[in-house]
Each structure stands twice: as structure tokens, then as C-alpha cells.
Amino acid sequence: MDEEAAVAEARRRWGRRGAVSIADQWRQARCLVGELCEGPRFRVCGRGATWEAAFLDADARLLNASRRRSDGHRGRSA
């Protein structure tokens, strides 16, 4: 997936606020996907070495968050 396809996927997932970014400070997880918030803020929803990995991370974070809400405990469920 190239950057243009990643932007399209981010917009599909998060609407017109969907965006991508590259973080130079993390070599292993430079590709960031998420949404633009008020002002110049970017909410990271997923991070990975490739765009595909970043979107998979976003899916995993969403799944883990839904598990936390359903069982009432913080952190990963056993």
C-alpha cells in the first residue's frame, strides 16, 4: 500500500478527518494512521512499520478497547 492508498483507507475508516503521518523518531513503527482533531492535533489510532501494519494495529487497539469496556477491567483481558 502506498501513501495515497493509506490516505484513502484512513478516510474510509474515519471520514474526512482520517489522515496518515510518518514519525521519523520511531524506526520500527514510522507509519501512523488516525484522525485530525481540533487545531494541528493528530490522534494516532494505529502505528506500524508499513501502512498495512498500522491499520492492523488500529484494528487491534479498537478490539482491545472494546474488551476493556465490556469486562470492566483496565488493560488486556486474560
DSSP file (Angstrom, degrees, kcal/mol; ACC not computed):
  #  RESIDUE AA STRUCTURE BP1 BP2  ACC     N-H-->O    O-->H-N    N-H-->O    O-->H-N    TCO  KAPPA ALPHA  PHI   PSI    X-CA   Y-CA   Z-CA
    1    1 A M              0   0    0      0, 0.0    50,-0.3     0, 0.0    51,-0.1   0.000 360.0 360.0 360.0 131.0    0.0    0.0    0.0
    2    2 A D     >  -     0   0    0     49,-0.1     4,-2.1     1,-0.1     5,-0.2  -0.409 360.0 -94.9 -93.5 177.5    1.4    3.4   -0.9
    3    3 A E  H  > S+     0   0    0      1,-0.2     4,-2.3     2,-0.2     5,-0.2   0.868 123.4  54.1 -62.5 -38.4    0.7    6.7    0.9
    4    4 A E  H  > S+     0   0    0      1,-0.2     4,-2.0     2,-0.2    -1,-0.2   0.912 110.3  46.4 -63.1 -42.6   -2.1    7.7   -1.4
    5    5 A A  H  > S+     0   0    0      1,-0.2     4,-2.2     2,-0.2    -1,-0.2   0.850 110.3  54.7 -67.3 -34.0   -3.9    4.3   -0.7
    6    6 A A  H  X S+     0   0    0     -4,-2.1     4,-2.5     2,-0.2    -2,-0.2   0.899 107.1  49.7 -66.6 -40.4   -3.3    4.8    3.0
    7    7 A V  H  X S+     0   0    0     -4,-2.3     4,-2.4     2,-0.2    -2,-0.2   0.923 110.5  50.8 -62.6 -43.6   -5.0    8.2    3.0
    8    8 A A  H  X S+     0   0    0     -4,-2.0     4,-1.9     1,-0.2    -2,-0.2   0.907 111.5  47.5 -60.9 -42.1   -7.9    6.7    1.1
    9    9 A E  H  X S+     0   0    0     -4,-2.2     4,-2.2     2,-0.2    -1,-0.2   0.899 110.6  51.8 -66.4 -41.1   -8.2    3.9    3.7
   10   10 A A  H  X S+     0   0    0     -4,-2.5     4,-3.0     1,-0.2    -2,-0.2   0.901 110.8  48.1 -62.4 -40.7   -7.9    6.4    6.6
   11   11 A R  H  X S+     0   0    0     -4,-2.4     4,-1.4     1,-0.2    -1,-0.2   0.853 109.6  53.2 -69.0 -33.9  -10.7    8.5    5.1
   12   12 A R  H  < S+     0   0    0     -4,-1.9    -2,-0.2    -5,-0.2    -1,-0.2   0.908 117.4  37.9 -64.5 -40.7  -12.9    5.4    4.6
   13   13 A R  H  < S+     0   0    0     -4,-2.2    -2,-0.2     1,-0.1    -3,-0.2   0.903 133.2  20.7 -77.5 -43.5  -12.4    4.5    8.3
   14   14 A W  H >< S-     0   0    0     -4,-3.0     3,-0.8     1,-0.4    -3,-0.2   0.199 100.0-125.8-117.9  14.5  -12.5    7.9   10.0
   15   15 A G  G ><  -     0   0    0     -4,-1.4     3,-2.1     1,-0.2    -1,-0.4  -0.309  68.6 -24.4  73.8-158.6  -14.3   10.1    7.5
   16   16 A R  G 3  S+     0   0    0      1,-0.3    -1,-0.2    -4,-0.1    -5,-0.1   0.668 135.6  62.5 -67.8 -13.8  -12.9   13.3    6.2
   17   17 A R  G <  S+     0   0    0     -3,-0.8    19,-2.8    -6,-0.1    -1,-0.3   0.562  77.0 117.0 -83.5  -8.6  -10.8   13.7    9.4
   18   18 A G  E <   +A   35   0A   0     -3,-2.1     2,-0.3    17,-0.2    17,-0.3  -0.341  40.6 157.9 -61.5 137.9   -8.9   10.4    8.5
   19   19 A A  E     -A   34   0A   0     15,-2.8    15,-2.2    -9,-0.2     2,-0.3  -0.961  31.3-139.2-155.3 167.2   -5.2   11.1    7.9
   20   20 A V  E     -A   33   0A   0     -2,-0.3     2,-0.3    13,-0.2    13,-0.2  -0.912  17.8-179.1-129.9 159.0   -1.8    9.4    7.9
   21   21 A S  E     -A   32   0A   0     11,-2.4    11,-2.9    -2,-0.3     2,-0.5  -0.971  23.3-128.7-151.5 163.1    1.6   10.6    9.1
   22   22 A I  E     -A   31   0A   0     -2,-0.3     2,-0.7     9,-0.2     9,-0.2  -0.982  15.4-154.8-119.9 126.7    5.2    9.5    9.2
   23   23 A A    >   -     0   0    0      7,-2.8     3,-1.0    -2,-0.5     6,-0.1  -0.875   5.3-169.4-103.0 107.8    7.1    9.6   12.5
   24   24 A D  T 3  S+     0   0    0     -2,-0.7    -1,-0.1     1,-0.2     6,-0.1   0.733  80.2  67.2 -69.1 -22.5   10.8    9.8   12.0
   25   25 A Q  T 3  S+     0   0    0      1,-0.2     2,-0.6     5,-0.1    -1,-0.2   0.675  94.2  61.6 -76.7 -14.9   11.7    9.2   15.6
   26   26 A W    <   -     0   0    0     -3,-1.0    -3,-0.2     1,-0.2    -1,-0.2  -0.910  59.1-177.8-114.2 107.1   10.4    5.6   15.5
   27   27 A R  S    S+     0   0    0     -2,-0.6     3,-0.5     1,-0.2    -1,-0.2   0.883  84.2  45.3 -68.7 -38.7   12.3    3.4   13.1
   28   28 A Q  S    S+     0   0    0      1,-0.2    -1,-0.2     2,-0.1     3,-0.1   0.690 126.3  28.0 -81.1 -18.7   10.3    0.2   13.7
   29   29 A A        +     0   0    0     -6,-0.1    20,-0.3    20,-0.1    -1,-0.2  -0.472  69.2 142.6-142.5  65.8    6.9    1.9   13.5
   30   30 A R        +     0   0    0     -3,-0.5    -7,-2.8    17,-0.1     2,-0.6   0.767  50.2  85.8 -80.0 -26.8    7.1    5.0   11.3
   31   31 A C  E     -AB  22  48A   0     17,-2.3    17,-2.0    -9,-0.2     2,-0.4  -0.671  58.5-174.4 -85.7 120.1    3.7    4.8    9.7
   32   32 A L  E     -AB  21  47A   0    -11,-2.9   -11,-2.4    -2,-0.6     2,-0.4  -0.930   4.3-173.5-115.3 135.9    0.9    6.4   11.8
   33   33 A V  E     +AB  20  46A   0     13,-2.5    12,-3.0    -2,-0.4    13,-1.9  -0.964  31.9  93.7-126.4 146.0   -2.8    6.3   10.9
   34   34 A G  E     -AB  19  44A   0    -15,-2.2   -15,-2.8    -2,-0.4     2,-0.4  -0.932  62.9 -59.5 171.8-146.6   -5.6    8.1   12.7
   35   35 A E  E     -AB  18  43A   0      8,-1.8     8,-3.1    -2,-0.3     2,-0.3  -0.972  35.8-114.4-137.7 149.8   -7.6   11.3   12.5
   36   36 A L  E     - B   0  42A   0    -19,-2.8     6,-0.2    -2,-0.4     2,-0.2  -0.618  34.5-168.8 -78.8 135.8   -7.1   15.0   12.7
   37   37 A C        -     0   0    0      4,-2.8     4,-0.2    -2,-0.3    -1,-0.0  -0.411  44.2 -42.5-110.1-170.5   -8.6   16.7   15.7
   38   38 A E  S >  S-     0   0    0     -2,-0.2     3,-1.0     2,-0.1    -1,-0.2  -0.252 114.0  -6.8 -57.6 141.0   -9.1   20.4   16.5
   39   39 A G  T 3  S-     0   0    0      1,-0.2    -2,-0.1    -3,-0.1     0, 0.0  -0.357 128.3 -32.1  69.7-152.5   -6.1   22.5   15.6
   40   40 A P  T 3  S+     0   0    0      0, 0.0     2,-0.3     0, 0.0    -1,-0.2   0.083  99.0 130.0 -89.2  26.0   -3.0   20.8   14.4
   41   41 A R    <   -     0   0    0     -3,-1.0    -4,-2.8    -4,-0.2     2,-0.5  -0.598  40.6-161.9 -88.1 142.0   -3.5   17.7   16.6
   42   42 A F  E     -B   36   0A   0     -2,-0.3     2,-0.7    -6,-0.2    -6,-0.2  -0.984   8.7-149.3-123.3 119.8   -3.3   14.2   15.2
   43   43 A R  E     -B   35   0A   0     -8,-3.1    -8,-1.8    -2,-0.5     2,-0.4  -0.815  17.8-139.2 -92.1 114.3   -4.9   11.3   17.2
   44   44 A V  E     +B   34   0A   0     -2,-0.7   -10,-0.3   -10,-0.2     3,-0.1  -0.598  29.4 169.6 -76.2 123.1   -2.9    8.2   16.5
   45   45 A C  E     +     0   0A   0    -12,-3.0     2,-0.3    -2,-0.4    16,-0.2   0.628  68.7   8.0-104.0 -22.0   -5.2    5.2   16.1
   46   46 A G  E     -B   33   0A   0    -13,-1.9   -13,-2.5    12,-0.1    -1,-0.4  -0.988  58.3-165.3-159.6 153.5   -2.5    2.8   14.8
   47   47 A R  E     +B   32   0A   0     -2,-0.3     2,-0.3     6,-0.3   -15,-0.2  -0.997  21.6 142.5-142.9 141.1    1.2    2.5   14.3
   48   48 A G  E     -B   31   0A   0    -17,-2.0   -17,-2.3    -2,-0.3     6,-0.1  -0.988  59.2-100.0-167.6 173.1    3.4    0.1   12.2
   49   49 A A  S    S+     0   0    0     -2,-0.3     2,-0.3   -20,-0.3   -20,-0.1   0.722 111.2  26.0 -74.8 -22.4    6.4   -0.5   10.0
   50   50 A T  S  > S-     0   0    0    -19,-0.1     4,-2.1     1,-0.1     5,-0.1  -0.867  88.9-108.8-131.3 166.6    4.1   -0.4    7.0
   51   51 A W  H  > S+     0   0    0    -50,-0.3     4,-2.2    -2,-0.3     5,-0.2   0.907 120.7  53.4 -62.7 -40.2    0.7    1.2    6.3
   52   52 A E  H  > S+     0   0    0      1,-0.2     4,-2.2     2,-0.2    -1,-0.2   0.926 108.9  48.4 -59.8 -44.9   -0.9   -2.2    6.4
   53   53 A A  H  > S+     0   0    0      1,-0.2     4,-2.3     2,-0.2    -6,-0.3   0.870 108.8  54.4 -63.7 -37.0    0.6   -3.0    9.8
   54   54 A A  H  X S+     0   0    0     -4,-2.1     4,-2.0     2,-0.2    -1,-0.2   0.904 109.4  46.8 -65.0 -40.7   -0.6    0.4   11.1
   55   55 A F  H  X S+     0   0    0     -4,-2.2     4,-2.1     2,-0.2    -2,-0.2   0.871 111.3  51.7 -70.0 -35.2   -4.2   -0.3   10.1
   56   56 A L  H  X S+     0   0    0     -4,-2.2     4,-2.3     2,-0.2    -2,-0.2   0.892 109.2  51.0 -64.3 -38.7   -3.9   -3.8   11.7
   57   57 A D  H  X S+     0   0    0     -4,-2.3     4,-2.7     2,-0.2    -2,-0.2   0.897 107.7  52.7 -64.1 -40.5   -2.7   -2.1   14.8
   58   58 A A  H  X S+     0   0    0     -4,-2.0     4,-2.1     2,-0.2    -2,-0.2   0.908 109.9  48.9 -61.4 -41.5   -5.7    0.3   14.7
   59   59 A D  H  X S+     0   0    0     -4,-2.1     4,-2.3     2,-0.2    -2,-0.2   0.921 112.0  48.4 -62.6 -43.8   -8.0   -2.7   14.5
   60   60 A A  H  X S+     0   0    0     -4,-2.3     4,-2.7     2,-0.2    -2,-0.2   0.889 110.4  51.0 -66.0 -39.5   -6.3   -4.4   17.4
   61   61 A R  H  X S+     0   0    0     -4,-2.7     4,-2.4   -16,-0.2    -1,-0.2   0.904 110.8  49.1 -64.0 -40.6   -6.5   -1.3   19.5
   62   62 A L  H  X S+     0   0    0     -4,-2.1     4,-2.0     2,-0.2    -2,-0.2   0.917 112.6  47.5 -64.7 -43.5  -10.2   -0.9   18.8
   63   63 A L  H  X S+     0   0    0     -4,-2.3     4,-1.7     2,-0.2    -2,-0.2   0.920 112.8  48.4 -63.7 -44.9  -10.8   -4.6   19.7
   64   64 A N  H  X S+     0   0    0     -4,-2.7     4,-2.0     1,-0.2    -2,-0.2   0.887 110.3  52.3 -64.4 -38.8   -8.7   -4.3   22.9
   65   65 A A  H  X S+     0   0    0     -4,-2.4     4,-1.9     1,-0.2    -1,-0.2   0.889 108.0  51.1 -64.6 -38.8  -10.6   -1.1   23.9
   66   66 A S  H  X S+     0   0    0     -4,-2.0     4,-1.7     1,-0.2    -1,-0.2   0.853 108.4  52.4 -69.4 -32.0  -14.0   -2.9   23.4
   67   67 A R  H  X S+     0   0    0     -4,-1.7     4,-1.9     2,-0.2     6,-0.3   0.901 107.3  52.3 -67.2 -40.3  -12.8   -5.7   25.6
   68   68 A R  H  X S+     0   0    0     -4,-2.0     4,-1.2     1,-0.2     5,-0.3   0.910 110.8  47.4 -62.0 -41.9  -11.9   -3.3   28.4
   69   69 A R  H  < S+     0   0    0     -4,-1.9    -1,-0.2     1,-0.2    -2,-0.2   0.871 111.9  50.1 -67.9 -35.5  -15.3   -1.7   28.3
   70   70 A S  H  < S+     0   0    0     -4,-1.7    -1,-0.2     1,-0.2    -2,-0.2   0.835 116.4  37.0 -77.1 -31.7  -17.2   -4.9   28.3
   71   71 A D  H  < S-     0   0    0     -4,-1.9    -1,-0.2     2,-0.2    -2,-0.2   0.546  99.1-127.7-100.4  -5.4  -15.4   -6.6   31.2
   72   72 A G  S  < S+     0   0    0     -4,-1.2     2,-0.3     1,-0.3    -3,-0.1   0.510  70.7 114.5  78.1   2.4  -15.0   -3.5   33.4
   73   73 A H        -     0   0    0     -5,-0.3    -1,-0.3    -6,-0.3     2,-0.2  -0.807  64.4-122.3-107.7 149.7  -11.3   -4.1   33.9
   74   74 A R  S    S+     0   0    0     -2,-0.3     2,-0.1    -3,-0.1    -5,-0.0  -0.577  72.3  15.6 -84.7 151.2   -8.4   -1.9   32.7
   75   75 A G  S    S-     0   0    0     -2,-0.2     2,-0.1     2,-0.0    -2,-0.1  -0.273 108.5 -18.2  85.6-171.2   -5.7   -3.3   30.5
   76   76 A R        -     0   0    0      1,-0.1     2,-0.2    -2,-0.1    -2,-0.1  -0.424  65.9-124.5 -73.0 141.9   -5.6   -6.5   28.5
   77   77 A S              0   0    0     -2,-0.1    -1,-0.1     1,-0.1    -9,-0.1  -0.597 360.0 360.0 -86.0 150.5   -8.0   -9.2   29.3
   78   78 A A              0   0    0     -2,-0.2    -1,-0.1     0, 0.0    -2,-0.0   0.445 360.0 360.0 -84.4 360.0   -6.7  -12.7   30.1
